[in-house]
Amino acid sequence: MQKRETDEEILTRIGLDTLAATEKRRARRAFRTAMAFMFPAVAFVSIVLLFPVLYNIYISLTKWRRFSGFDEFAGARNYTRMIDNPFFGDALANTAIWVVASMTLPLALGLGLAILLRGAPGEGAFKNIIFLPRILAPTVVGVLWFYVYAPDGVLNRALGFVSGAEVDIGWLYQDSTVTGAIIATFVWQSVGLVMVLILLGLAAIPRDPIEAATVDGASPWQVFRHITLPLLLPTLLVVTILSVLAGFTAFDLLWVMGVPYPGQRTLSLAVFMYFEAFQKGGWAFGSAIAVVIGIVVLSVTWIQAAMQARIDKMTK
Amino acid sequence: MAVDLDTLDFDQIAKAERRRGKGSWLIMGGAALMSAIWIVPFYYMIVSVFKTTPEYAQKHPLALPDGFGPFVENAVTAWNNAKMGAGPS
């Protein structure tokens, strides 16, 4: 009868080196298979995303204008010019207003609507109506509201009907009202998606802790503050990230509804970039503005990702 | 589980129910107002599509159009003004 080998005997018979080699070969084959599967995605991201970004950074360091200067290296000249440009500060300030407004208003309104309307009669119909503007392209919404805000447009007529006097406000032609008017249009379009996302988040919250708290005598506000809100935080964070990105890259509504020149309240960073690059033909200068927008957006999303990680750790 | 009816304060319950009912009426009113704000621009867009330029200038913006006819002309004008059929310029 053959004696059973112990582990050590098997190892000495096969040889440790051979074993390690097999192991390595297997790992290499697994890696190669993984690369083969990942190749389409990696290639796509590299060609469509990574390459244009790097190319854009390169362009921002040249003197490329319409018809000339692509080969001439300019160093940081575009960036110093941008900081010296008086409209750059305006664009930053206007964009800051947009970021704050787009971060707070749709979130507050969407959260309020979602909580008040959850389970109310007619919830489905109301949800559909509020979501409706989302199906339109932002440029279409811009044109539509451009006419709503016209001096004898729908809004002024409605205000005149309510107040009884003739109302003749050029909403989009005054510095004091134009930002608010366009932000209202933005909220009009974006609150539907925010509300639907928050309703989804609410639906995922288990009923048990809420019922337990209610039985224990917690007021609706306490239930909201200490149970619903913490469990809803991940959803709110996603919504906030989306809104902040929309605020930083605010362009389409401003371009369609506002006067597309520097010195206006509608000059956001993205509008400034488009104007400098495509209206004036300073490709390199526009690229430099794009790089600045990209860096700002990246750092903000990085902060939010860190917050997300902390919340995940907290809820686990 | 048997409920001892004597211990329930029916006045209190009725009051709570009534308060909840009133709250939901307020919410429904607000929802109706919001729906109007969300719907009217769509209505305005659809109505305006069927108006000629003089008709649009004369009438109230929310008034119904005279007919469906001008839509074709408007669509043709939009197509041509946007140089949609012109190819790359």
Interface residues (C-beta under 8 A of the other chain):
Chain A: L113 L116 L117 A120 P121 G122 F126 I129 I130 L132 P133 L144 W145 Y147 V148 D152 G153 V154 R157 W188
Chain B: S24 I27 M28 A31 M34 S35 I37 W38 I39 V40 P41 F42 Y44 M45 S48 H60 P61 L62
